[in-house]
Amino acid sequence: MSSRSWTLTIPAPAPWMNVNQRQHGRALAGTVKLWRDATHVYARQAKLPKLGRAAITATLHFPDQRYSDAPNYYLTIKAAIDGLVDGEVLDDDDDLHVTELTIRRGELVPRKPGGPAGQLVLTIREVS
C-alpha cells in the first residue's frame, strides 16, 4: 500500500535559526512566530489534509555556501513543524505524530533582494 505525500515550499520569512547562535528563547520568539505563521499559511493554501502521523523530510535551500551543518537549523524546522500543528495538519509534533524527521541540505537558491534568503522545503509523508 502506498502512502500519500505532499511537498510544501516555505520561502524564508525571517532569518534562519541555528542552535549555535545560543540566543535566549525570548530573543527568538519573534522569529519563531514568523516561521510558524508562514508554514501555517502555506499549509492552508496547499490544502494539506489532517494527518494522524507523518514522516517529514526538511530540505534547507540556502542562497550561498556559507551556511553549513544542516542539523544545526533544527530550531527553524521545529518552528515550521509547529506551524503544521497550528494549521491543523498534525494534532501535535510529538513522537506519536511525527514518526521520523530527516534534515538535509538542498541545492542553492538565488538570493532575493531584501529580507531573509533561502527556502525550507518540507516533504510530508503520511504514515499509517
C-alpha positions in Angstrom: 0.0 0.0 0.0 1.5 3.4 -1.0 1.4 6.3 1.3 0.4 9.8 0.3 2.9 12.7 0.4 3.0 16.4 -0.1 5.7 19.0 -0.7 5.5 22.3 1.0 7.9 25.1 0.0 8.3 27.9 2.5 10.3 31.0 1.4 12.3 32.2 4.4 10.0 34.7 6.2 12.7 35.5 8.7 16.3 34.7 9.5 17.3 31.0 9.9 17.6 29.9 13.5 20.7 28.0 14.3 21.4 26.2 17.6 25.0 27.6 17.6 23.5 31.1 18.0 22.8 30.4 21.6 20.1 33.0 21.9 17.6 33.1 24.7 14.0 31.9 23.9 12.6 35.4 24.2 15.1 36.8 21.7 14.0 34.2 19.2 10.2 34.4 19.9 9.5 36.8 17.0 11.5 34.8 14.5 9.8 31.5 15.7 6.4 33.2 15.2 7.2 34.3 11.7 8.3 30.7 10.7 5.3 29.2 12.4 2.8 31.6 10.8 4.4 31.3 7.3 4.2 27.4 7.5 0.6 27.6 8.7 -0.4 29.9 5.8 1.4 27.8 3.2 -0.1 24.6 4.5 -3.6 26.1 4.4 -3.0 27.4 0.8 -1.8 24.0 -0.2 -5.0 22.5 1.4 -3.0 19.9 3.2 -5.3 17.3 4.9 -5.4 16.4 8.5 -2.8 13.6 9.1 -2.7 11.2 12.0 1.0 10.5 11.7 3.7 11.7 9.3 7.4 11.3 8.4 8.9 14.7 7.5 12.0 15.5 5.4 13.2 19.0 5.8 15.4 20.2 3.0 17.2 23.5 3.5 17.9 25.6 0.5 20.3 28.5 1.1 21.5 31.2 -1.3 25.2 30.5 -0.8 27.7 28.0 0.6 28.4 29.8 3.9 25.5 28.1 5.7 26.6 24.6 6.8 25.7 21.8 9.1 22.1 21.4 8.2 21.0 19.7 11.6 22.0 22.9 13.4 19.0 24.5 11.8 16.6 22.3 13.8 15.1 25.4 15.6 13.9 26.7 12.3 12.5 23.2 11.3 10.8 22.9 14.7 9.1 26.2 14.3 7.9 25.1 10.8 6.5 21.8 12.2 4.7 23.8 14.9 3.2 25.7 12.1 1.8 22.4 10.7 0.2 21.9 14.1 -1.2 25.4 14.1 -2.6 24.7 10.6 -4.2 21.5 11.9 -2.3 19.2 9.6 -1.0 17.4 12.7 -2.5 17.2 16.2 0.9 17.5 17.8 4.6 17.4 17.0 5.5 14.6 19.4 6.9 11.2 18.5 3.5 9.7 18.1 2.5 12.2 15.3 5.9 12.9 13.7 7.4 9.4 13.4 10.6 10.4 11.5 12.4 13.6 10.8 15.2 13.8 8.2 17.2 17.0 7.8 19.2 17.7 4.7 20.7 20.4 2.7 19.4 21.1 -0.8 20.5 22.9 -3.8 21.4 26.6 -3.7 18.6 29.1 -4.5 19.0 32.6 -5.9 19.2 35.4 -3.3 16.1 37.6 -3.4 16.6 41.4 -2.8 15.6 42.4 0.7 14.6 40.2 3.6 15.9 36.8 4.6 17.1 34.4 2.0 16.5 30.8 1.1 13.6 28.4 1.5 12.7 25.4 3.5 11.0 22.5 1.7 9.0 20.1 3.8 8.2 16.7 2.3 5.4 15.3 4.4 4.6 11.6 4.0 1.6 10.1 5.7 2.4 7.2 7.9 -0.3 4.6 8.6 
